[in-house]
């Protein structure tokens, strides 16, 4: 059985580069318009061309979201944009609106189209209908059990895709009305303000000003606050289905999240396919520990084993689990060499990193890197590029010099456990 494609989010160019470095087979990105993540970094047309070239140079794939539910005014410029995507050579577009699908098939017949999860495909008849319309792949709705996935797979010969990790919306596969109703920003046009994460209490119509707690919580209740999806422990079950693409959610998530989640699922998939379930189960605890180190809500299996109950929702608060701070990144070799070339000879044994959060001498940092085990080191002396010793790195994206006694792999992520205090 072929390995599934590992499909990773790339909210901007830097995240795309890290997703590839950590082992994604494909990335999905948004252009400056027509996608459902208006507040992600996204890609202008020139940057999108650059991204396509970079991805194809590494023999990976890039998909572009064009998945808004278009109002009439949204159609202006859409034809030209679809044609530009075809000319760029993107590997597919991800679409939910039937009109946009029809327009794309008419204008750019050679451009593959994937049906977005927002189209809510939950049965084999629906999936086969869309495949019969000439779509290459259907991204299934998230509200499907393992049994339903098995039945769909047995009745569908074309490509399907599922989500395996990331945030879950209190809506039907992302088709949410709360944001538009409460804030005037339409989630179905890319402007979600995530009101499902807010705290709510009950107010009776004839008693204005009197707030009644729900579930006996004086701070309000988080009745919409779904746990995050994590199907990592169940990959052996999913392997048997033969689904073509496994997708990580998160174009709005951090660079650290992208690197960590892609690393874990890359290693898990490769281990499961190459060494079998025994080796997979042996390493599962370390992978579960890794996905716990990024900012997340409590994890659940979503709908995989049936409709989620209260145990899949946090009814007390909307807090994220944040046990580590992302504090820096290792430089790619070309950039590092350019900087080191300008330094004095005696300084060229130093390691360079780029600051992303405050850290200081004496703290213990952990290094996450592609295709190797994580390791830690205690921060000794460090300097800026002018050779001045620093007690702490406080300036955003400042280049810091260290002496580690070993190299820092390109695209490393440096993090600090929160039980340390930073100055």
N, C-alpha and C positions, 0 to 999 in steps of 0.2 A: 504494500500500500504506500502510495506516495506521501511524502511529508506535506503538511499544509503550508501554504504561504503564511508567513508571519507578517502581518500588516500593522504598521505603527503610525501614530499621529505625528504630524510635523506642523506646528503652528507658525513657525518661521524658519528661516534658512539655517540658523544655528541648530535648532532642534532636528531639522532634517539631516544635517551632517552627523549629529550624534546618533540618531536612529540608525543610520547606515553603519556607523562605526561599531555599534553594539550588536549588529547582526540582523536588522530587519530585511526581509526579502522585498518589501514594498512599503511605500509611504503614501499617506493621503494628506493633501494640502488644500487650502482654500485660496482662491484669488481674491482680489480686492472687492469683488461684488459677487452676488448670487449664491453665497454659501451661508451655512447656518451658524457660523462662529464669527460674527462681525467684530468681536473684541479680541480675537486672536491677532498675532502679528500679521499673518497672511502675506500674500505675494502679489506685488505689482507685476505687470506683464513682462517687463525686462528681467526681473528677478525670477519669475516663473520659468522663463526660457533658460536662465542659468541653472535653475534647479533641475530641469529636465535633462540638460546636458550632463550635469554632475551625476544624477541617478543612473542614466544610461551608460555613462563611462564605467560605472561600477557594476554594470549588468544587472541592475535592479529595476523595479517598476515604480511609476508615480501616477497616482490617481488624483483628479481634481474634483472637489465638491462643487456641484452646481445644483444644490438640493433645496433651495428655498421654494416655498409655495408662492408662486409669482402672482402678484396683482397686476392689473393692466399696465400701470406705469413702470413696473419692473421689466417689462418686455423691451423697453428702449435700450438699445445697445447689445441686447442678448445675442442677436444673430451674428454680429461682428465678433463678439467674444467667443462664441462656439467655433467659428471658423478659425480664429487665432489659435485656440487650443488644438484644433486639428493640425494646423500648420506647425505648431511647436512639436508635435509628436508625442503628446501625453498618452499614456497607456490606456486610460479610460477616464470617463467622467462619471460621477456619482450623482444621480438625478432622482427626484421624487415626483415631480409634477408631470402628468401625462402629456401636457402641451409642450413642455420643454423637451421631453423625450422625442415627440413627433418632429419638432423643429430640428433637433440634433440629427435625427436619422435622415431628414430631408437635405439639410445643408452639408453635413459632414458624414456621409454614409459609411466611411471607413473607420470612424472613431468609435471604439467600443463604449457601450453604455452599461453601467452597473445600476441596479435599482436600489435606492437608499432604504435604510431601515425605516425611515419616516413613511414609506408606502405601506407599512404594516402587513407584510406578507406572512401569514400564519398557517397556510395550508398548501398542499401540493397543487391543487387546481389553480390557485392564484399564482404560484411560482411558475407553473408551466404556461399559464397565460402570458406572463411577461416574457418568458423565454421564447415563446412563439412569436412575439412582436419583434424579435431580433435582438433582444438584450443579451449580453454575454454572461451576466452574473446577477443574482438576486441576493441582497443582504437581508437576511431573515429578521423578523421582529424579535425583540428581546423577550417576549412573553411566551416562550415555548419551553415545554418540558423535554427531558431526554427522550421520552417515548414518542413525543410529537416529532422531534428531530429525526428519530429513527424512521418513522413512517414517511416523512417528507423525503428523506434521502432515498428510501427504497422506491419512491414513485417519481422521482425527478432525476433525469440524466444530465442536466446541465449544471453549471457551476452555482454553488451557494456559499454564503459567507456568514459567519456568526461572530458575535462579540464574546470575548473570553475574559476581559478585565476592564475595569474602569467604573466611572460613576453611573448610577442608575437614576433616571428621571421619574418623578411621580406623574406620569403621563403615559400615553400609549406610544411606545417606542419613540419618545422624543416629541410627539405632537402635543405640545402643551399650550393651554390657553391662559394660565394664571398670570404670566408676565404681562401679556397684552392687557388683560383686564385690570390688573392692579397698578401697573406702571406706565401703560401705553407703549411698551416696547415689545414687539412681536417676536416670540421665540421662533416662530415658523418662518421668519424673515431674517434670522441671524442675530437678534438683539436680546436674548434671554437675560433677565436680571436675577434669575434663580430664586424667586419667591417661595419655592418649595422648601427652601432651607431656612426660612424665617420662623420665629416663634409665634404661636397663635394661642389666644385664649378666647373664651366664649362670652359674648355680650348679648343679653336678652333685649329684644326690640323695645319694650316699654320701660326698661331700666337703664337708660344711657349713663355711661360713666361707671357702672358696676361691672367689674370684670370677674368672671367666674373661671376658676382653674379647671383644666381638663386633666384627667388622670392624676388629680391631687397634686399638681405641680404649680406652685405659685408663680413661676417664671413663664408660664405658658407651656404648651406642648408642641412637639415637633412632629405633627401628624403626617407630614409629607416627607419626612427626612429618611429616605431610603439608605440602607447600607450600600457600600460599593460592591461591585461584582468582582469575584475572584474565583475563576474556575481552575486554577492551577492544580489543586489536588485531584481533579476529575479528568485530567487530560487523557489518562488511559481509556476512560469510557468514551471520550470524544474521538479518540484515535480510530475506534472501530467504525465510526460513521462514514469516514471517507469524505469529509467536508473539505472543500478546496482552500478556504482562506479563514484564518483565525485572526480576529481584529482586536487591537487594544484601543480603548477610548481615550481621548485626552488632548485635543489640539489646544485647549486652554491651559493645560497643565505645564509644569515647569520642565526645564531642561533636565534636571535631576530625575524627575519622574519618568521621563522618556527613556533616559539611559538605563535606569534601574529596572524598569518593567521589561524593556526589550531584552536586556541581558538575561534576566531570569527565564523568560519564555523561550529565548533562543537556546539556552543551555538545556532547559527541560525538554523541548521538542527533540533536539539532537540526541540527548541521552536516551529518551524513550524509543526513538526509532533505531538508533545504532546499538544500544546495549540492552534494551528490553525493560519491562516493568520493574523487575527487581532492582536494577540500578537506579531507575527513576525514583522508586520509593526510598531508597537509601539516601538520596540527595534532597528529597522533598523538604525535610526540616530546614536545611540551609536556605533553600529558595523561599520558603514561607517567612523565614526570619528577614530575608532581604526585602520582600515586598512590604513588610511591616516597618521598614526604616524610612520609607517615603511618607509624605503627608497624605493621609487617607482617612476616610470614615471606616468604621468597622466593616469587615468583609462578610459577604454572604454568597450563597450559590445562586442567587437570583431565582428564576423560575425553573431551574433545571430539574428539581425534584417535586415540583408542584407549586401552586400559588403561594407566594410568600405571606407569612403571617406577621404578627407583631414582633416576632423574633428577628425579622429582617428590617426593622425600622428602629431608629433611635428616638424614643419618645421622651427623652429627658433634655437633650441639648443638640445643637448643630455643630458641635466642636469637631475639629479634625484631630486625628491622632498624629502628633508631631514629636517624634523622639529624637530626631537628628536635624541639624541645620546644615544646609548646603552652603559651603563657605568659599569654594574656589574650583578652578578647572586647570588641568594641565594643557599646555599649548601644543598645537600640532608642530611637527618637526621643522617645517619650513619657516614658520613664524619664530620659533625658538632660535633657530640658527641665525636668522636675520638679526635678532636682538643680541645674541651672544657674540656675533662677529664684531659688534661695536664696543664690547667690553674689553677691559685689560686682560692680558693673558692669565694672570693669577686668579681672575674671577671666572674663567671659563669652565671650571669644574662645578659651578653652581647649577641648581635646578630652578627653572622658572615656573611660576604659576600665576594665574590671574585671579584676583580677589573678587568674590561675589557676596561676601558677608563678613562682618568683623571677626577676626581671630587674633590671638596673641601668643607670645612666647610662653612655653610651659604647657600648652594645651596638647591633647592627643587628637590627631586627625586620622581618619580612616580613608583609604584610597580605594575607590571603585573604578575598575578599568575593564576594557573589553577583553574577553577571552583569557582572564586570569583570576586567581583568587584575590579577594580583598586583603589588604594589609594595613597596619597602623604604624604611626611614628609619632614621637614627641617633638613638638616644635622647639628647636633651639634658637640660635641667633638667625635673624633674617634682616634683609636689607632692601632698600629701594634701588632703582637702576643707577642712581647717583652714588651708591656706595654708603649711604647713611643707614646706620643700624636703626631698626624699628622695634619698639616694644609691642606694637599692635598694628595690624593692617586695617585701617579704617576708611580708606578712600575707595570708592566704587570702581571696580575693574582695574585697580592698580596692579602693575606687574611687580611681583615679589621674588626675591632671590633667596634660595635656601641651599644648604649643604646636607644632603640626605645619605650619601654613601651608596645610592642606587638611583637609577634614572626614574623619572616619572613618565609613565606611558602616555602617548598622545591621547587626548580626549578623556583623560582621567577626570573623575569627579571626586572632590575632597569634601568630607563632611565631618561634623563634630557632634558627639552625643550631647543632648541637652542637659545632662547632669553636670556639665562643666559650665563655668561662668566665663563669659567673654567680656573684656573691657572695652 
